[in-house]
Amino acid sequence: MAAEPALQLADISEPALATFWPPAPLWWGLALVLFLLLVWMVRHLMRRRHKQLALRQARQEWAQLSPLQSAELNQLLKRLVKHYQPTHPALSAALPQWQQLLQSLHTEPLPDLQHLLYQGAPAEQQQQQFYHWAGALLRQLNVQQLEALCSN
């Protein structure tokens, strides 16, 4: 006997639904590129922050100094320059060369360091002027300027 033709038909099956997981290889590649970019950016920012650490610390130390501590302020500036340029000739040169280097970093006139640092009792006005000059210098100074000192 012949079976009914309707009974011999197979059920229609629907295709599987497309899901978001697992992603296509193109998405894996894009995720890898974004991850590597994120790692590079974090590393770059950490290096930059580390480079700026000495300058940030110098600014903090300046804020803790008194305007009457000219010798300590001069030592602070020398340590800062030495951190970024350990072999700079002005660090071991006579005071006029050191003063010339400092003056090249900032446009305001620098008080006479010879008089300020080696006179028995320097004028308080000169000490305050040096303190404010150094504060203005530290605020406007950046790492690139300090690293480029050898070319000056």
VOFI-362992 format. One record per residue: residue number from 1; residue in one letter; chain; y, z, x of N, C-alpha, C in turn. Coordinates in steps of 0.02 Angstrom, whole numbers. Layout:
// VOFI-362992
@seq NUM | type A | mol A | ny Y | nz Z | nx X | cay Y | caz Z | cax X | cy Y | cz Z | cx X .
...
This chain:
// VOFI-362992
@seq 1 | type M | mol A | ny -59 | nz 0 | nx 40 | cay 0 | caz 0 | cax 0 | cy 62 | cz 0 | cx 43 .
@seq 2 | type A | mol A | ny 105 | nz -33 | nx 19 | cay 168 | caz -38 | cax 56 | cy 212 | cz 21 | cx 37 .
@seq 3 | type A | mol A | ny 237 | nz 51 | nx 90 | cay 281 | caz 108 | cax 78 | cy 350 | cz 83 | cx 57 .
@seq 4 | type E | mol A | ny 381 | nz 125 | nx 25 | cay 448 | caz 105 | cax 3 | cy 492 | cz 95 | cx 64 .
@seq 5 | type P | mol A | ny 533 | nz 43 | nx 64 | cay 575 | caz 30 | cax 122 | cy 626 | cz 86 | cx 134 .
@seq 6 | type A | mol A | ny 649 | nz 120 | nx 85 | cay 698 | caz 172 | cax 94 | cy 670 | cz 231 | cx 132 .
@seq 7 | type L | mol A | ny 605 | nz 242 | nx 127 | cay 574 | caz 298 | cax 162 | cy 564 | cz 284 | cx 235 .
@seq 8 | type Q | mol A | ny 562 | nz 222 | nx 255 | cay 551 | caz 204 | cax 325 | cy 616 | cz 206 | cx 366 .
@seq 9 | type L | mol A | ny 673 | nz 215 | nx 335 | cay 735 | caz 217 | cax 373 | cy 744 | cz 284 | cx 409 .
@seq 10 | type A | mol A | ny 767 | nz 281 | nx 470 | cay 781 | caz 342 | cax 508 | cy 850 | cz 367 | cx 490 .
@seq 11 | type D | mol A | ny 858 | nz 433 | nx 498 | cay 924 | caz 462 | cax 484 | cy 975 | cz 437 | cx 536 .
@seq 12 | type I | mol A | ny 1036 | nz 429 | nx 514 | cay 1089 | caz 408 | cax 559 | cy 1112 | cz 470 | cx 597 .
@seq 13 | type S | mol A | ny 1112 | nz 466 | nx 664 | cay 1135 | caz 524 | cax 704 | cy 1205 | cz 510 | cx 729 .
@seq 14 | type E | mol A | ny 1245 | nz 561 | nx 726 | cay 1314 | caz 555 | cax 749 | cy 1317 | cz 566 | cx 825 .
@seq 15 | type P | mol A | ny 1365 | nz 534 | nx 859 | cay 1371 | caz 546 | cax 931 | cy 1394 | cz 618 | cx 943 .
@seq 16 | type A | mol A | ny 1379 | nz 644 | nx 1003 | cay 1399 | caz 712 | cax 1021 | cy 1475 | cz 715 | cx 1026 .
@seq 17 | type L | mol A | ny 1502 | nz 771 | nx 1007 | cay 1574 | caz 780 | cax 1010 | cy 1597 | cz 784 | cx 1083 .
@seq 18 | type A | mol A | ny 1653 | nz 754 | nx 1097 | cay 1681 | caz 758 | cax 1164 | cy 1715 | cz 825 | cx 1172 .
@seq 19 | type T | mol A | ny 1696 | nz 863 | nx 1223 | cay 1726 | caz 929 | cax 1235 | cy 1769 | cz 926 | cx 1297 .
@seq 20 | type F | mol A | ny 1808 | nz 979 | nx 1306 | cay 1852 | caz 980 | cax 1365 | cy 1814 | cz 1000 | cx 1428 .
@seq 21 | type W | mol A | ny 1754 | nz 1027 | nx 1421 | cay 1716 | caz 1049 | cax 1479 | cy 1650 | cz 1012 | cx 1483 .
@seq 22 | type P | mol A | ny 1630 | nz 989 | nx 1536 | cay 1662 | caz 987 | cax 1602 | cy 1713 | cz 931 | cx 1605 .
@seq 23 | type P | mol A | ny 1766 | nz 943 | nx 1642 | cay 1818 | caz 892 | cax 1647 | cy 1795 | cz 831 | cx 1687 .
@seq 24 | type A | mol A | ny 1830 | nz 778 | nx 1677 | cay 1816 | caz 716 | cax 1713 | cy 1833 | cz 725 | cx 1787 .
@seq 25 | type P | mol A | ny 1804 | nz 686 | nx 1831 | cay 1817 | caz 691 | cax 1903 | cy 1891 | cz 684 | cx 1920 .
@seq 26 | type L | mol A | ny 1927 | nz 645 | nx 1883 | cay 1999 | caz 638 | cax 1896 | cy 2035 | cz 705 | cx 1887 .
@seq 27 | type W | mol A | ny 2016 | nz 743 | nx 1837 | cay 2047 | caz 808 | cax 1826 | cy 2028 | cz 857 | cx 1881 .
@seq 28 | type W | mol A | ny 1967 | nz 854 | nx 1906 | cay 1947 | caz 896 | cax 1963 | cy 1990 | cz 880 | cx 2024 .
@seq 29 | type G | mol A | ny 2001 | nz 816 | nx 2036 | cay 2043 | caz 796 | cax 2092 | cy 2114 | cz 820 | cx 2085 .
@seq 30 | type L | mol A | ny 2141 | nz 814 | nx 2024 | cay 2209 | caz 837 | cax 2012 | cy 2214 | cz 913 | cx 2021 .
@seq 31 | type A | mol A | ny 2163 | nz 949 | nx 1997 | cay 2163 | caz 1022 | cax 2005 | cy 2160 | cz 1041 | cx 2079 .
@seq 32 | type L | mol A | ny 2121 | nz 1004 | nx 2118 | cay 2117 | caz 1018 | cax 2190 | cy 2184 | cz 1005 | cx 2224 .
@seq 33 | type V | mol A | ny 2216 | nz 950 | nx 2208 | cay 2281 | caz 934 | cax 2238 | cy 2332 | cz 988 | cx 2219 .
@seq 34 | type L | mol A | ny 2333 | nz 1009 | nx 2156 | cay 2380 | caz 1061 | cax 2135 | cy 2366 | cz 1127 | cx 2170 .
@seq 35 | type F | mol A | ny 2303 | nz 1144 | nx 2178 | cay 2284 | caz 1205 | cax 2213 | cy 2307 | cz 1203 | cx 2285 .
@seq 36 | type L | mol A | ny 2295 | nz 1147 | nx 2319 | cay 2316 | caz 1141 | cax 2389 | cy 2392 | cz 1144 | cx 2396 .
@seq 37 | type L | mol A | ny 2427 | nz 1114 | nx 2348 | cay 2500 | caz 1117 | cax 2349 | cy 2524 | cz 1188 | cx 2339 .
@seq 38 | type L | mol A | ny 2492 | nz 1225 | nx 2295 | cay 2510 | caz 1295 | cax 2284 | cy 2497 | cz 1337 | cx 2347 .
@seq 39 | type V | mol A | ny 2441 | nz 1326 | nx 2379 | cay 2426 | caz 1363 | cax 2441 | cy 2477 | cz 1347 | cx 2495 .
@seq 40 | type W | mol A | ny 2494 | nz 1283 | nx 2502 | cay 2543 | caz 1263 | cax 2553 | cy 2611 | cz 1295 | cx 2538 .
@seq 41 | type M | mol A | ny 2631 | nz 1295 | nx 2474 | cay 2696 | caz 1323 | cax 2455 | cy 2699 | cz 1398 | cx 2468 .
@seq 42 | type V | mol A | ny 2647 | nz 1434 | nx 2451 | cay 2645 | caz 1506 | cax 2463 | cy 2647 | cz 1520 | cx 2538 .
@seq 43 | type R | mol A | ny 2609 | nz 1482 | nx 2576 | cay 2609 | caz 1491 | cax 2649 | cy 2678 | cz 1476 | cx 2679 .
@seq 44 | type H | mol A | ny 2709 | nz 1423 | nx 2656 | cay 2776 | caz 1405 | cax 2680 | cy 2826 | cz 1461 | cx 2663 .
@seq 45 | type L | mol A | ny 2825 | nz 1487 | nx 2603 | cay 2871 | caz 1540 | cax 2583 | cy 2858 | cz 1604 | cx 2623 .
@seq 46 | type M | mol A | ny 2796 | nz 1619 | nx 2636 | cay 2780 | caz 1679 | cax 2676 | cy 2805 | cz 1672 | cx 2748 .
@seq 47 | type R | mol A | ny 2796 | nz 1613 | nx 2777 | cay 2821 | caz 1602 | cax 2845 | cy 2897 | cz 1607 | cx 2847 .
@seq 48 | type R | mol A | ny 2929 | nz 1578 | nx 2797 | cay 3002 | caz 1580 | cax 2794 | cy 3027 | cz 1652 | cx 2787 .
@seq 49 | type R | mol A | ny 2994 | nz 1690 | nx 2743 | cay 3013 | caz 1760 | cax 2733 | cy 3002 | cz 1800 | cx 2798 .
@seq 50 | type H | mol A | ny 2947 | nz 1786 | nx 2832 | cay 2934 | caz 1821 | cax 2895 | cy 2986 | cz 1803 | cx 2948 .
@seq 51 | type K | mol A | ny 3007 | nz 1740 | nx 2950 | cay 3059 | caz 1720 | cax 2998 | cy 3124 | cz 1756 | cx 2984 .
@seq 52 | type Q | mol A | ny 3139 | nz 1768 | nx 2922 | cay 3202 | caz 1799 | cax 2903 | cy 3201 | cz 1876 | cx 2907 .
@seq 53 | type L | mol A | ny 3144 | nz 1904 | nx 2923 | cay 3137 | caz 1977 | cax 2924 | cy 3185 | cz 2010 | cx 2972 .
@seq 54 | type A | mol A | ny 3191 | nz 1986 | nx 3032 | cay 3235 | caz 2018 | cax 3082 | cy 3308 | cz 2015 | cx 3059 .
@seq 55 | type L | mol A | ny 3328 | nz 1960 | nx 3029 | cay 3397 | caz 1954 | cax 3004 | cy 3409 | cz 2003 | cx 2946 .
@seq 56 | type R | mol A | ny 3360 | nz 2009 | nx 2901 | cay 3367 | caz 2057 | cax 2846 | cy 3371 | cz 2128 | cx 2871 .
@seq 57 | type Q | mol A | ny 3330 | nz 2144 | nx 2921 | cay 3331 | caz 2211 | cax 2949 | cy 3397 | cz 2225 | cx 2985 .
@seq 58 | type A | mol A | ny 3424 | nz 2175 | nx 3019 | cay 3488 | caz 2184 | cax 3053 | cy 3543 | cz 2197 | cx 3001 .
@seq 59 | type R | mol A | ny 3542 | nz 2163 | nx 2945 | cay 3591 | caz 2175 | cax 2893 | cy 3585 | cz 2246 | cx 2866 .
@seq 60 | type Q | mol A | ny 3524 | nz 2269 | nx 2856 | cay 3514 | caz 2338 | cax 2832 | cy 3537 | cz 2389 | cx 2883 .
@seq 61 | type E | mol A | ny 3522 | nz 2377 | nx 2946 | cay 3542 | caz 2423 | cax 2998 | cy 3618 | cz 2424 | cx 3005 .
@seq 62 | type W | mol A | ny 3650 | nz 2366 | nx 2998 | cay 3723 | caz 2364 | cax 3001 | cy 3753 | cz 2408 | cx 2946 .
@seq 63 | type A | mol A | ny 3725 | nz 2406 | nx 2887 | cay 3751 | caz 2445 | cax 2831 | cy 3744 | cz 2520 | cx 2844 .
@seq 64 | type Q | mol A | ny 3697 | nz 2540 | nx 2885 | cay 3687 | caz 2611 | cax 2900 | cy 3730 | cz 2635 | cx 2958 .
@seq 65 | type L | mol A | ny 3759 | nz 2589 | nx 2995 | cay 3801 | caz 2609 | cax 3052 | cy 3871 | cz 2628 | cx 3028 .
@seq 66 | type S | mol A | ny 3902 | nz 2669 | nx 3067 | cay 3971 | caz 2688 | cax 3055 | cy 4017 | cz 2637 | cx 3089 .
@seq 67 | type P | mol A | ny 4076 | nz 2625 | nx 3062 | cay 4122 | caz 2579 | cax 3096 | cy 4142 | cz 2602 | cx 3166 .
@seq 68 | type L | mol A | ny 4130 | nz 2664 | nx 3183 | cay 4149 | caz 2691 | cax 3248 | cy 4092 | cz 2685 | cx 3299 .
@seq 69 | type Q | mol A | ny 4037 | nz 2655 | nx 3281 | cay 3979 | caz 2648 | cax 3326 | cy 3978 | cz 2577 | cx 3356 .
@seq 70 | type S | mol A | ny 4027 | nz 2562 | nx 3395 | cay 4034 | caz 2494 | cax 3422 | cy 3977 | cz 2476 | cx 3471 .
@seq 71 | type A | mol A | ny 3958 | nz 2523 | nx 3513 | cay 3905 | caz 2509 | cax 3562 | cy 3838 | cz 2495 | cx 3526 .
@seq 72 | type E | mol A | ny 3823 | nz 2535 | nx 3475 | cay 3761 | caz 2524 | cax 3437 | cy 3763 | cz 2457 | cx 3400 .
@seq 73 | type L | mol A | ny 3821 | nz 2440 | nx 3375 | cay 3829 | caz 2376 | cax 3340 | cy 3819 | cz 2317 | cx 3388 .
@seq 74 | type N | mol A | ny 3846 | nz 2324 | nx 3448 | cay 3837 | caz 2272 | cax 3499 | cy 3763 | cz 2265 | cx 3516 .
@seq 75 | type Q | mol A | ny 3728 | nz 2322 | nx 3523 | cay 3656 | caz 2320 | cax 3538 | cy 3617 | cz 2288 | cx 3480 .
@seq 76 | type L | mol A | ny 3638 | nz 2302 | nx 3419 | cay 3606 | caz 2271 | cax 3361 | cy 3612 | cz 2194 | cx 3364 .
@seq 77 | type L | mol A | ny 3671 | nz 2170 | nx 3380 | cay 3681 | caz 2098 | cax 3385 | cy 3640 | cz 2068 | cx 3442 .
@seq 78 | type K | mol A | ny 3636 | nz 2104 | nx 3498 | cay 3595 | caz 2079 | cax 3554 | cy 3522 | cz 2076 | cx 3536 .
@seq 79 | type R | mol A | ny 3497 | nz 2128 | nx 3501 | cay 3427 | caz 2128 | cax 3480 | cy 3412 | cz 2070 | cx 3433 .
@seq 80 | type L | mol A | ny 3460 | nz 2056 | nx 3389 | cay 3451 | caz 2001 | cax 3342 | cy 3446 | cz 1934 | cx 3378 .
@seq 81 | type V | mol A | ny 3492 | nz 1922 | nx 3424 | cay 3490 | caz 1860 | cax 3463 | cy 3427 | cz 1857 | cx 3505 .
@seq 82 | type K | mol A | ny 3408 | nz 1913 | nx 3534 | cay 3348 | caz 1914 | cax 3576 | cy 3285 | cz 1899 | cx 3535 .
@seq 83 | type H | mol A | ny 3284 | nz 1921 | nx 3473 | cay 3225 | caz 1907 | cax 3431 | cy 3216 | cz 1832 | cx 3420 .
@seq 84 | type Y | mol A | ny 3270 | nz 1796 | nx 3407 | cay 3265 | caz 1725 | cax 3393 | cy 3268 | cz 1682 | cx 3456 .
@seq 85 | type Q | mol A | ny 3302 | nz 1706 | nx 3507 | cay 3308 | caz 1668 | cax 3570 | cy 3298 | cz 1716 | cx 3629 .
@seq 86 | type P | mol A | ny 3236 | nz 1735 | nx 3644 | cay 3224 | caz 1786 | cax 3696 | cy 3248 | cz 1766 | cx 3766 .
@seq 87 | type T | mol A | ny 3256 | nz 1702 | nx 3779 | cay 3276 | caz 1681 | cax 3847 | cy 3347 | cz 1655 | cx 3849 .
@seq 88 | type H | mol A | ny 3386 | nz 1671 | nx 3799 | cay 3455 | caz 1645 | cax 3799 | cy 3493 | cz 1674 | cx 3859 .
@seq 89 | type P | mol A | ny 3529 | nz 1632 | nx 3896 | cay 3563 | caz 1655 | cax 3957 | cy 3618 | cz 1707 | cx 3943 .
@seq 90 | type A | mol A | ny 3648 | nz 1706 | nx 3885 | cay 3702 | caz 1753 | cax 3870 | cy 3677 | cz 1825 | cx 3864 .
@seq 91 | type L | mol A | ny 3612 | nz 1834 | nx 3853 | cay 3585 | caz 1902 | cax 3847 | cy 3588 | cz 1940 | cx 3913 .
@seq 92 | type S | mol A | ny 3580 | nz 1904 | nx 3968 | cay 3581 | caz 1937 | cax 4033 | cy 3645 | cz 1921 | cx 4072 .
@seq 93 | type A | mol A | ny 3690 | nz 1884 | nx 4042 | cay 3753 | caz 1866 | cax 4076 | cy 3804 | cz 1921 | cx 4069 .
@seq 94 | type A | mol A | ny 3860 | nz 1911 | nx 4100 | cay 3915 | caz 1960 | cax 4096 | cy 3944 | cz 1961 | cx 4025 .
@seq 95 | type L | mol A | ny 3982 | nz 2012 | nx 4012 | cay 4009 | caz 2023 | cax 3945 | cy 4052 | cz 1964 | cx 3919 .
@seq 96 | type P | mol A | ny 4091 | nz 1930 | nx 3960 | cay 4130 | caz 1873 | cax 3933 | cy 4086 | cz 1818 | cx 3904 .
@seq 97 | type Q | mol A | ny 4029 | nz 1804 | nx 3936 | cay 3984 | caz 1752 | cax 3909 | cy 3953 | cz 1776 | cx 3843 .
@seq 98 | type W | mol A | ny 3936 | nz 1840 | nx 3839 | cay 3909 | caz 1868 | cax 3777 | cy 3961 | cz 1863 | cx 3721 .
@seq 99 | type Q | mol A | ny 4022 | nz 1880 | nx 3737 | cay 4076 | caz 1877 | cax 3687 | cy 4088 | cz 1804 | cx 3666 .
@seq 100 | type Q | mol A | ny 4083 | nz 1758 | nx 3713 | cay 4092 | caz 1688 | cax 3697 | cy 4037 | cz 1664 | cx 3649 .
@seq 101 | type L | mol A | ny 3975 | nz 1686 | nx 3661 | cay 3920 | caz 1667 | cax 3616 | cy 3933 | cz 1695 | cx 3546 .
@seq 102 | type L | mol A | ny 3952 | nz 1758 | nx 3542 | cay 3966 | caz 1788 | cax 3476 | cy 4022 | cz 1751 | cx 3441 .
@seq 103 | type Q | mol A | ny 4074 | nz 1735 | nx 3477 | cay 4131 | caz 1700 | cax 3447 | cy 4111 | cz 1631 | cx 3423 .
@seq 104 | type S | mol A | ny 4063 | nz 1600 | nx 3456 | cay 4041 | caz 1533 | cax 3434 | cy 4002 | cz 1536 | cx 3368 .
@seq 105 | type L | mol A | ny 3978 | nz 1595 | nx 3350 | cay 3939 | caz 1602 | cax 3288 | cy 3983 | cz 1614 | cx 3226 .
@seq 106 | type H | mol A | ny 4045 | nz 1635 | nx 3237 | cay 4087 | caz 1652 | cax 3180 | cy 4159 | cz 1632 | cx 3194 .
@seq 107 | type T | mol A | ny 4195 | nz 1612 | nx 3142 | cay 4262 | caz 1585 | cax 3151 | cy 4316 | cz 1638 | cx 3158 .
@seq 108 | type E | mol A | ny 4306 | nz 1697 | nx 3129 | cay 4356 | caz 1749 | cax 3135 | cy 4363 | cz 1771 | cx 3208 .
@seq 109 | type P | mol A | ny 4422 | nz 1792 | nx 3229 | cay 4430 | caz 1814 | cax 3298 | cy 4392 | cz 1880 | cx 3311 .
@seq 110 | type L | mol A | ny 4359 | nz 1881 | nx 3366 | cay 4320 | caz 1940 | cax 3387 | cy 4363 | cz 1984 | cx 3431 .
@seq 111 | type P | mol A | ny 4365 | nz 2050 | nx 3419 | cay 4404 | caz 2093 | cax 3463 | cy 4375 | cz 2093 | cx 3534 .
@seq 112 | type D | mol A | ny 4416 | nz 2111 | nx 3581 | cay 4396 | caz 2111 | cax 3652 | cy 4341 | cz 2164 | cx 3663 .
@seq 113 | type L | mol A | ny 4281 | nz 2141 | nx 3676 | cay 4225 | caz 2187 | cax 3685 | cy 4231 | cz 2228 | cx 3749 .
@seq 114 | type Q | mol A | ny 4260 | nz 2199 | nx 3800 | cay 4269 | caz 2236 | cax 3863 | cy 4310 | cz 2299 | cx 3849 .
@seq 115 | type H | mol A | ny 4364 | nz 2291 | nx 3814 | cay 4408 | caz 2347 | cax 3797 | cy 4374 | cz 2394 | cx 3748 .
@seq 116 | type L | mol A | ny 4339 | nz 2366 | nx 3701 | cay 4309 | caz 2405 | cax 3647 | cy 4249 | cz 2446 | cx 3671 .
@seq 117 | type L | mol A | ny 4207 | nz 2417 | nx 3713 | cay 4145 | caz 2451 | cax 3733 | cy 4153 | cz 2495 | cx 3795 .
@seq 118 | type Y | mol A | ny 4199 | nz 2478 | nx 3838 | cay 4202 | caz 2513 | cax 3902 | cy 4265 | cz 2553 | cx 3913 .
@seq 119 | type Q | mol A | ny 4308 | nz 2557 | nx 3864 | cay 4367 | caz 2599 | cax 3869 | cy 4347 | cz 2669 | cx 3847 .
@seq 120 | type G | mol A | ny 4380 | nz 2719 | nx 3874 | cay 4362 | caz 2788 | cax 3858 | cy 4366 | cz 2803 | cx 3784 .
@seq 121 | type A | mol A | ny 4422 | nz 2788 | nx 3753 | cay 4431 | caz 2801 | cax 3682 | cy 4462 | cz 2739 | cx 3649 .
@seq 122 | type P | mol A | ny 4421 | nz 2692 | nx 3627 | cay 4449 | caz 2632 | cax 3597 | cy 4484 | cz 2648 | cx 3531 .
@seq 123 | type A | mol A | ny 4531 | nz 2607 | nx 3513 | cay 4568 | caz 2616 | cax 3451 | cy 4521 | cz 2609 | cx 3391 .
@seq 124 | type E | mol A | ny 4531 | nz 2654 | nx 3343 | cay 4489 | caz 2653 | cax 3284 | cy 4497 | cz 2588 | cx 3245 .
@seq 125 | type Q | mol A | ny 4557 | nz 2560 | nx 3247 | cay 4569 | caz 2497 | cax 3212 | cy 4526 | cz 2441 | cx 3242 .
@seq 126 | type Q | mol A | ny 4521 | nz 2439 | nx 3309 | cay 4480 | caz 2388 | cax 3341 | cy 4406 | cz 2398 | cx 3325 .
@seq 127 | type Q | mol A | ny 4384 | nz 2460 | nx 3323 | cay 4314 | caz 2473 | cax 3306 | cy 4299 | cz 2451 | cx 3235 .
@seq 128 | type Q | mol A | ny 4343 | nz 2465 | nx 3189 | cay 4333 | caz 2444 | cax 3120 | cy 4335 | cz 2368 | cx 3114 .
@seq 129 | type Q | mol A | ny 4379 | nz 2337 | nx 3152 | cay 4383 | caz 2264 | cax 3152 | cy 4318 | cz 2234 | cx 3177 .
@seq 130 | type F | mol A | ny 4290 | nz 2262 | nx 3230 | cay 4225 | caz 2238 | cax 3256 | cy 4169 | cz 2249 | cx 3205 .
@seq 131 | type Y | mol A | ny 4169 | nz 2306 | nx 3172 | cay 4119 | caz 2322 | cax 3121 | cy 4122 | cz 2271 | cx 3064 .
@seq 132 | type H | mol A | ny 4181 | nz 2257 | nx 3039 | cay 4189 | caz 2210 | cax 2984 | cy 4174 | cz 2138 | cx 3007 .
@seq 133 | type W | mol A | ny 4192 | nz 2122 | nx 3069 | cay 4177 | caz 2056 | cax 3097 | cy 4101 | cz 2047 | cx 3100 .
@seq 134 | type A | mol A | ny 4066 | nz 2097 | nx 3124 | cay 3993 | caz 2092 | cax 3129 | cy 3961 | cz 2087 | cx 3060 .
@seq 135 | type G | mol A | ny 3988 | nz 2124 | nx 3012 | cay 3962 | caz 2119 | cax 2944 | cy 3971 | cz 2050 | cx 2915 .
@seq 136 | type A | mol A | ny 4029 | nz 2021 | nx 2926 | cay 4041 | caz 1953 | cax 2902 | cy 3995 | cz 1903 | cx 2938 .
@seq 137 | type L | mol A | ny 3985 | nz 1913 | nx 3002 | cay 3940 | caz 1870 | cax 3040 | cy 3868 | cz 1874 | cx 3013 .
@seq 138 | type L | mol A | ny 3844 | nz 1935 | nx 3002 | cay 3776 | caz 1944 | cax 2978 | cy 3766 | cz 1915 | cx 2908 .
@seq 139 | type R | mol A | ny 3818 | nz 1918 | nx 2867 | cay 3813 | caz 1890 | cax 2799 | cy 3809 | cz 1814 | cx 2800 .
@seq 140 | type Q | mol A | ny 3847 | nz 1782 | nx 2845 | cay 3848 | caz 1709 | cax 2844 | cy 3796 | cz 1677 | cx 2890 .
@seq 141 | type L | mol A | ny 3765 | nz 1716 | nx 2934 | cay 3717 | caz 1690 | cax 2982 | cy 3651 | cz 1673 | cx 2947 .
@seq 142 | type N | mol A | ny 3618 | nz 1622 | nx 2971 | cay 3551 | caz 1607 | cax 2946 | cy 3504 | cz 1594 | cx 3005 .
@seq 143 | type V | mol A | ny 3440 | nz 1591 | nx 2990 | cay 3389 | caz 1585 | cax 3041 | cy 3397 | cz 1520 | cx 3081 .
@seq 144 | type Q | mol A | ny 3416 | nz 1466 | nx 3048 | cay 3423 | caz 1402 | cax 3083 | cy 3478 | cz 1406 | cx 3136 .
@seq 145 | type Q | mol A | ny 3533 | nz 1440 | nx 3120 | cay 3586 | caz 1448 | cax 3170 | cy 3562 | cz 1488 | cx 3230 .
@seq 146 | type L | mol A | ny 3525 | nz 1541 | nx 3217 | cay 3500 | caz 1583 | cax 3271 | cy 3449 | cz 1546 | cx 3314 .
@seq 147 | type E | mol A | ny 3407 | nz 1506 | nx 3282 | cay 3357 | caz 1468 | cax 3321 | cy 3388 | cz 1411 | cx 3360 .
@seq 148 | type A | mol A | ny 3447 | nz 1389 | nx 3340 | cay 3479 | caz 1333 | cax 3374 | cy 3529 | cz 1356 | cx 3427 .
@seq 149 | type L | mol A | ny 3528 | nz 1419 | nx 3445 | cay 3577 | caz 1445 | cax 3493 | cy 3572 | cz 1412 | cx 3562 .
@seq 150 | type C | mol A | ny 3514 | nz 1392 | nx 3582 | cay 3507 | caz 1362 | cax 3649 | cy 3544 | cz 1297 | cx 3655 .
@seq 151 | type S | mol A | ny 3555 | nz 1263 | nx 3600 | cay 3590 | caz 1199 | cax 3604 | cy 3666 | cz 1209 | cx 3609 .
@seq 152 | type N | mol A | ny 3689 | nz 1271 | nx 3596 | cay 3762 | caz 1285 | cax 3600 | cy 3783 | cz 1294 | cx 3672 .
